[in-house]
């Protein structure tokens, strides 16, 4: 879709990598992530791009951006710069980029220059069912802004129809929910609310990120 611009392409295509495997049965915490153990240059400041999803109107996905931003900031792995959809459109003429897209070479360099970041996190909502049992599929990648190298990748389907996922989401809600929010011991609100389920999903997704 961007080939016509005559720009050099940067491929972020690690979806089929043997180090990132989809689990046959969701058993939290997810283990299907990739993070090289070498001593690469540290990443201290990252740009978090908006959630990407081609199947749903933006208004359905936009509301989940805040959940992923909040949970990434809670991990305190990096300084986080949230890049909004309007900023994306201003910089690139696109409101979202997917982690498996073939991107113009200037994307990472422009984000690095504009926001002063060492890395860029792309996050895809690969599947989404807002009705009970709620489910969200997430594919995420952290790219080195200087080299384009993938420093971390994650791919998992969180399906509340599977008992271990539902139990983990309920435990998350009991531990982290605001005391001002209504809470039921059976986890009803987190299993009924896509926004609250997204906070659990984001927390589990970013739990495998390590500070280098």
For each residue, the residues with C-beta under 8 A, 3 or more apart:
1:
2: 5 7 9 102 103 104
3: 9
4:
5: 2 104
6:
7: 2 104 105 106
8: 104 105
9: 2 3 102 103 104 105
10: 102 103 104 105 107 108 148
11: 102 103
12: 99 100 101 102 103 122 141 143 148 150
13: 16 100 102
14: 17 20 34 141 150 153
15: 20 99 100 139 155
16: 13
17: 14 20 34 153
18: 21
19: 34 153
20: 14 15 17 32 33 34 153 154 155
21: 18 32 155
22: 32 155 156 157
23: 26 27 30 31 32 156
24:
25: 162
26: 23 30 156 157 158 159 162 164 165
27: 23 164
28: 164 165 168 204
29: 168 204 207 208
30: 23 26 33 154 156 204 205 208
31: 23
32: 20 21 22 23 154 155 156
33: 20 30 152 153 154 155 208
34: 14 17 19 20 150 152 153 154
35: 151 152 153 208 209 210
36: 40 151
37:
38:
39:
40: 36 144 149 151 212
41: 118 144 146
42: 118 212
43: 46 78 118 119 142 144 151 212
44: 78 79 118
45: 78 79 80 81 115 116 117 118 119
46: 43 78 79 80 81 117 118 119 120 121 142
47: 81 82 83 111 115 117 119 120 121 145
48: 68 69 72 80 81 82 83 121 123
49: 52 83 88 96 97 120 121 122 123
50: 61 62 65 83 84 85 88 95 96
51: 61 62 64 65 68 96 123 124 125
52: 49 61 96 97 98 99 122 123 124 125
53: 56 60 61 96 124 125 126 128
54: 98
55: 128
56: 53 60 61 125 128
57: 60 61
58: 61 62 85 95 96
59: 62 63
60: 53 56 57 63 128 130
61: 50 51 52 53 56 57 58 64 65 125 128
62: 50 51 58 59 65 85
63: 59 60 66 195
64: 51 61 67 68 125 194 195 198
65: 50 51 61 62 68 69 82
66: 63 69 70
67: 64 70 71 195 198 199 201 202
68: 48 51 64 65 71 72 123 198 202 205 206
69: 48 65 66 72 73 80 82
70: 66 67 73 74 199 202
71: 67 68 74 75 199 202 203 205 206
72: 48 68 69 75 77 80 121 202 206 209
73: 69 70 76 80
74: 70 71 203
75: 71 72 206 207 209
76: 73 211
77: 72 206 209 210 211
78: 43 44 45 46 118 119 211
79: 44 45 46
80: 45 46 48 69 72 73
81: 45 46 47 48 115 116 117
82: 47 48 65 69
83: 47 48 49 50 87 88 111 115
84: 50 87 88
85: 50 58 62 88 89 95 96
86: 89 90 95
87: 83 84 90 91
88: 49 50 83 84 85 91 92 94 95 96 97
89: 85 86 92 93 94 95
90: 86 87
91: 87 88 110 111 114
92: 88 89 97 104 107 110
93: 89
94: 88 89 97
95: 50 58 85 86 88 89
96: 49 50 51 52 53 58 85 88
97: 49 52 88 92 94 101 103 107 122
98: 52 54 101 122 124
99: 12 15 52 122 123 124 139 140 141 153
100: 12 13 15 124 139
101: 12 97 98
102: 2 9 10 11 12 13
103: 2 9 10 11 12 97 107 108
104: 2 5 7 8 9 10 92 107
105: 7 8 9 10 108 109
106: 7 109 110
107: 10 92 97 103 104 110 111 120
108: 10 103 105 111 112 120 143 145 146 148
109: 105 106 112 113 145
110: 91 92 106 107 113 114
111: 47 83 91 107 108 114 115 117 120 145
112: 108 109 115 116 117 118 145 146
113: 109 110 116
114: 91 110 111
115: 45 47 81 83 111 112
116: 45 81 112 113
117: 45 46 47 81 111 112 120 145
118: 41 42 43 44 45 46 78 112 144 145 146
119: 43 45 46 47 78 142 143 144 145 151
120: 46 47 49 107 108 111 117 142 143 145
121: 46 47 48 49 72 140 141 142 143
122: 12 49 52 97 98 99 140 141 143
123: 48 49 51 52 68 99 138 139 140 205
124: 51 52 53 98 99 100 138 139 140
125: 51 52 53 56 61 64 128 136 137 138
126: 53 137 138 139 155 157
127: 135 136 137 157
128: 53 55 56 60 61 125 135 136 137 194
129: 133 134 135 136
130: 60 134 194
131: 134
132: 160 191 192
133: 129 159 160 161 166 191
134: 129 130 131 160 191 192 193 194 197
135: 127 128 129 157 158 159 160 161
136: 125 127 128 129 157 158 194 197 198 201
137: 125 126 127 128 156 157 158
138: 123 124 125 126 154 155 156 157 158 201 205
139: 15 99 100 123 124 126 153 154 155
140: 99 121 122 123 124 152 153 154 155 205 206
141: 12 14 99 121 122 150 152 153 154
142: 43 46 119 120 121 150 151 152 153 209
143: 12 108 119 120 121 122 148 149 150 151
144: 40 41 43 118 119 147 148 149 150 151
145: 47 108 109 111 112 117 118 119 120
146: 41 108 112 118
147: 144
148: 10 12 108 143 144
149: 40 143 144
150: 12 14 34 141 142 143 144 153
151: 35 36 40 43 119 142 143 144 212
152: 33 34 35 140 141 142 208 209 210
153: 14 17 19 20 33 34 35 99 139 140 141 142 150
154: 20 30 32 33 34 138 139 140 141 205 208
155: 15 20 21 22 32 33 126 138 139 140
156: 22 23 26 30 32 137 138 204 205
157: 22 26 126 127 135 136 137 138
158: 26 135 136 137 138 165 169 197 200 201 204
159: 26 133 135 162 165
160: 132 133 134 135 165 166 169 191 197
161: 133 135 165 166
162: 25 26 159 165 166
163: 166 167
164: 26 27 28 167 168
165: 26 28 158 159 160 161 162 168 169
166: 133 160 161 162 163 169 170 187 191
167: 163 164 170 171 187
168: 28 29 164 165 171 172 200 204
169: 158 160 165 166 172 173 187 190 191 197 200
170: 166 167 173 174 186 187 190 191
171: 167 168 174 175
172: 168 169 175 176 190 199 200 203
173: 169 170 176 177 183 187 189 190 196 200
174: 170 171 177 183 185 187
175: 171 172
176: 172 173 199 203
177: 173 174 181 183 190 196
178: 181
179:
180:
181: 177 178 189
182: 189
183: 173 174 177 189
184: 187 188 189
185: 174
186: 170
187: 166 167 169 170 173 174 184 190 191
188: 184 191 192
189: 173 181 182 183 184 192 193 196
190: 169 170 172 173 177 187 193 196 197 200
191: 132 133 134 160 166 169 170 187 188 197
192: 132 134 188 189
193: 134 189 190 196 197
194: 64 128 130 134 136 197 198
195: 63 64 67 198 199
196: 173 177 189 190 193 199 200
197: 134 136 158 160 169 190 191 193 194 200 201
198: 64 67 68 136 194 195 201 202
199: 67 70 71 172 176 195 196 202 203
200: 158 168 169 172 173 190 196 197 203 204
201: 67 136 138 158 197 198 204 205
202: 67 68 70 71 72 198 199 205 206
203: 71 74 172 176 199 200 206 207
204: 28 29 30 156 158 168 200 201 207
205: 30 68 71 123 138 140 154 156 201 202 208
206: 68 71 72 75 77 140 202 203 209
207: 29 75 203 204
208: 29 30 33 35 152 154 205
209: 35 72 75 77 142 152 206
210: 35 77 152
211: 76 77 78
212: 40 42 43 151
